[in-house]
């Protein structure tokens, strides 16, 4: 009988279930096989593709420092970075390696700033004395307004047809052809009527006194 019991215990030990699914320790809940497999080999979530917006949020401050190294003016640096980022956005779909975007933006910064330097060499040059524009004669605003008022009153004293043509030509800034079309007359009529109206304005007494 003892030999039969020993043989049964050896056969039980050889069964695969006994080796792979041991009995849980006392006081512990059994662990499912699927849960144990997931614990041994956890899954890694796939990386999301890099978007232009997320790139700018992550690298904007560092790229601005690069732009500041190219120009001392902080406002010029911001404009420079905006131009470089606009170029990068246009080429975003063609950039296969998003790990190399920083290099692309830096090249855009340098190339843009180099173009500005070259253009500035043509527009600016150093000289011994700073050229100052000739000062324009100051005009009294009250006198200018008085002249405008007197001119308008003189226009109102013109005959109705001449007054309409002068108003359309010089106050509404219409061409001779447009004035003729509005009034339903020929361009020649507009020219002759406006010429006579201007002659009367030159001889207007109130305007002569203000000159």
Backbone torsions as a table, in degrees:
resi	resn	phi	psi	omega
1	UNK	NA	-41.2	178.7
2	UNK	-62.8	-36.3	178.6
3	UNK	-65.9	-39.7	178.4
4	UNK	-64.6	-38.9	179.8
5	UNK	-65.9	-39.7	178.5
6	UNK	-66.4	-40.8	179.1
7	UNK	-63.5	-39.1	179.1
8	UNK	-65.1	-39.7	179.2
9	UNK	-66.1	-37.9	178.0
10	UNK	-65.8	-40.3	179.0
11	UNK	-65.6	-39.4	178.0
12	UNK	-63.2	-37.8	-180.0
13	UNK	-68.1	-28.0	-179.0
14	UNK	-79.2	-15.0	-178.0
15	UNK	-66.5	137.4	-179.0
16	UNK	-60.8	-33.8	-177.4
17	UNK	-64.7	-34.1	-178.8
18	UNK	-68.8	-32.2	-179.4
19	UNK	-80.8	-41.7	-173.4
20	UNK	-89.5	-24.2	-177.9
21	UNK	-124.5	70.4	179.6
22	UNK	-66.3	155.5	178.5
23	UNK	-66.3	138.4	178.7
24	UNK	-65.8	153.6	180.0
25	UNK	-65.8	151.7	179.6
26	UNK	-58.4	134.1	178.8
27	UNK	87.5	1.8	179.1
28	UNK	-117.4	146.9	179.6
29	UNK	-80.3	145.3	177.9
30	UNK	-65.2	142.7	-179.1
31	UNK	-101.5	123.3	179.1
32	UNK	-60.6	152.0	-179.3
33	UNK	-63.2	-39.2	-178.6
34	UNK	-64.0	-39.8	179.9
35	UNK	-66.1	-38.7	179.0
36	UNK	-65.1	-37.7	179.5
37	UNK	-65.1	-40.6	179.7
38	UNK	-67.6	-34.8	179.1
39	UNK	-66.7	-34.0	-179.6
40	UNK	-73.1	-35.7	-176.6
41	UNK	-132.0	81.3	-179.9
42	UNK	-66.8	145.0	179.1
43	UNK	-83.6	145.0	178.0
44	UNK	-102.9	127.2	-179.7
45	UNK	-66.2	138.1	180.0
46	UNK	-65.1	142.3	-179.2
47	UNK	-71.3	135.3	178.4
48	UNK	-75.1	147.8	179.1
49	UNK	-67.7	145.4	-179.4
50	UNK	-74.3	127.8	176.4
51	UNK	-101.8	160.6	-179.6
52	UNK	-63.3	-40.0	-179.1
53	UNK	-64.0	-44.2	179.6
54	UNK	-67.5	-32.8	178.1
55	UNK	-65.3	-44.4	-178.8
56	UNK	-65.6	-39.7	178.0
57	UNK	-62.9	-37.8	-176.5
58	UNK	-79.6	-34.8	-170.7
59	UNK	-114.8	2.6	-175.1
60	UNK	-58.5	-45.7	-177.7
61	UNK	-64.3	-42.3	179.3
62	UNK	-66.6	-38.8	178.9
63	UNK	-68.7	-32.6	177.2
64	UNK	-66.3	-36.4	175.7
65	UNK	-63.2	-37.9	176.3
66	UNK	-63.5	-42.8	178.4
67	UNK	-64.1	-37.0	178.7
68	UNK	-65.8	-26.0	178.0
69	UNK	-73.8	-16.6	-178.8
70	UNK	-95.8	-19.1	179.4
71	UNK	-148.1	135.4	-176.7
72	UNK	-74.6	-20.2	-177.6
73	UNK	-82.7	121.2	-177.3
74	UNK	-63.3	-33.2	179.3
75	UNK	-70.5	-38.6	175.4
76	UNK	-64.6	-35.3	178.8
77	UNK	-65.4	-40.7	178.0
78	UNK	-64.5	-42.7	177.5
79	UNK	-63.6	-40.0	179.5
80	UNK	-62.3	-43.4	179.8
81	UNK	-66.9	-40.1	178.9
82	UNK	-61.3	-40.2	178.5
83	UNK	-64.7	-43.5	179.5
84	UNK	-65.2	-39.9	178.9
85	UNK	-68.0	-34.4	176.7
86	UNK	-64.2	-40.4	176.0
87	UNK	-65.1	-38.7	179.0
88	UNK	-66.3	-40.8	179.2
89	UNK	-62.3	-38.4	179.3
90	UNK	-65.2	-30.7	-177.7
91	UNK	-102.7	10.0	-172.5
92	UNK	-58.4	-43.6	-177.3
93	UNK	-68.7	-21.3	-178.7
94	UNK	-90.7	-9.4	179.3
95	UNK	-84.7	104.6	-176.8
96	UNK	-74.6	-41.1	-178.3
97	UNK	-98.6	99.7	-179.0
98	UNK	-71.2	-11.1	173.4
99	UNK	-72.7	-13.9	-179.8
100	UNK	-102.7	14.2	-177.3
101	UNK	-65.3	-38.2	179.6
102	UNK	-56.1	-44.0	179.1
103	UNK	-63.5	-37.5	178.7
104	UNK	-64.1	-44.9	-179.0
105	UNK	-66.0	-40.5	179.9
106	UNK	-63.5	-40.4	176.6
107	UNK	-62.7	-39.6	177.9
108	UNK	-64.1	-38.6	177.5
109	UNK	-62.3	-48.1	-177.5
110	UNK	-66.2	-44.0	-178.5
111	UNK	-65.1	-39.9	179.0
112	UNK	-65.7	-43.8	-179.9
113	UNK	-67.0	-36.2	177.3
114	UNK	-63.4	-41.3	177.5
115	UNK	-62.4	-38.6	177.8
116	UNK	-65.3	-41.0	178.5
117	UNK	-62.0	-44.8	-179.1
118	UNK	-63.2	-41.6	178.7
119	UNK	-65.9	-38.4	-178.5
120	UNK	-68.4	-29.3	177.7
121	UNK	-63.1	-30.9	179.8
122	UNK	-78.3	-38.6	-174.1
123	UNK	-83.9	-25.4	-174.4
124	UNK	-123.9	147.0	176.6
125	UNK	-152.8	153.7	-178.6
126	UNK	-85.6	150.3	177.9
127	UNK	-147.9	162.6	-176.2
128	UNK	-69.3	-38.4	-178.6
129	UNK	-121.7	144.0	-179.8
130	UNK	-78.0	118.3	179.9
131	UNK	-71.8	128.9	179.0
132	UNK	-112.6	137.0	178.1
133	UNK	-68.2	151.6	177.6
134	UNK	-64.9	130.3	-179.6
135	UNK	-66.0	135.9	177.6
136	UNK	-81.3	144.9	178.4
137	UNK	-63.1	132.9	-178.8
138	UNK	-71.6	137.8	179.2
139	UNK	-110.9	131.5	178.5
140	UNK	-71.1	119.7	-179.5
141	UNK	-57.5	-34.6	179.9
142	UNK	-66.6	-40.7	178.8
143	UNK	-67.4	-40.1	178.9
144	UNK	-63.0	-41.0	179.1
145	UNK	-67.4	-38.3	178.3
146	UNK	-63.6	-38.1	178.3
147	UNK	-67.7	-40.1	178.4
148	UNK	-64.2	-41.1	179.1
149	UNK	-64.9	-42.0	-179.6
150	UNK	-66.1	-38.5	178.3
151	UNK	-63.7	-41.9	-179.6
152	UNK	-66.3	-40.2	177.1
153	UNK	-64.1	-35.9	177.2
154	UNK	-67.6	-37.5	176.8
155	UNK	-63.7	-39.6	179.7
156	UNK	-65.5	-21.1	178.9
157	UNK	-83.9	-6.6	178.5
158	UNK	-72.6	159.6	172.0
159	UNK	-57.2	154.4	-172.2
160	UNK	-56.3	-43.8	-177.0
161	UNK	-66.9	-45.1	179.0
162	UNK	-67.2	-38.3	178.4
163	UNK	-60.6	-42.0	179.9
164	UNK	-64.8	-42.0	-178.4
165	UNK	-68.7	-41.5	178.4
166	UNK	-65.1	-39.7	179.7
167	UNK	-63.6	-45.0	-179.8
168	UNK	-67.8	-38.3	-175.9
169	UNK	-74.3	-44.0	-169.0
170	UNK	-110.6	-21.1	177.1
171	UNK	-99.3	-34.1	176.3
172	UNK	-96.5	-6.8	175.5
173	UNK	59.9	40.8	174.8
174	UNK	-90.1	153.9	175.6
175	UNK	-77.2	171.1	178.3
176	UNK	-62.9	-38.8	179.3
177	UNK	-67.2	-40.9	179.0
178	UNK	-66.5	-39.3	177.8
179	UNK	-63.5	-42.7	179.1
180	UNK	-63.3	-38.3	-179.9
181	UNK	-67.9	-40.0	-179.9
182	UNK	-65.4	-42.3	-176.3
183	UNK	-88.4	-8.3	179.0
184	UNK	71.3	36.5	178.6
185	UNK	-127.1	177.6	179.2
186	UNK	-83.8	161.7	178.2
187	UNK	-64.3	-37.6	177.7
188	UNK	-60.5	-38.3	177.8
189	UNK	-64.3	-40.5	178.5
190	UNK	-63.2	-45.3	-178.7
191	UNK	-60.1	-47.2	-177.1
192	UNK	-68.7	-40.0	-178.6
193	UNK	-68.4	-41.1	178.8
194	UNK	-66.7	-37.6	178.2
195	UNK	-61.5	-44.3	178.4
196	UNK	-65.9	-37.2	-179.3
197	UNK	-66.6	-40.9	178.8
198	UNK	-65.3	-36.0	177.4
199	UNK	-62.6	-40.9	178.3
200	UNK	-66.5	-37.9	179.9
201	UNK	-66.3	-35.3	178.2
202	UNK	-65.5	-27.5	-178.2
203	UNK	-98.5	2.6	-178.4
204	UNK	-63.6	134.0	-172.2
205	UNK	-66.0	-43.3	-178.8
206	UNK	-64.9	-37.0	178.6
207	UNK	-69.8	-36.3	178.5
208	UNK	-63.3	-38.1	-179.4
209	UNK	-69.0	-27.0	180.0
210	UNK	-85.1	-10.1	-177.8
211	UNK	-76.2	NA	NA
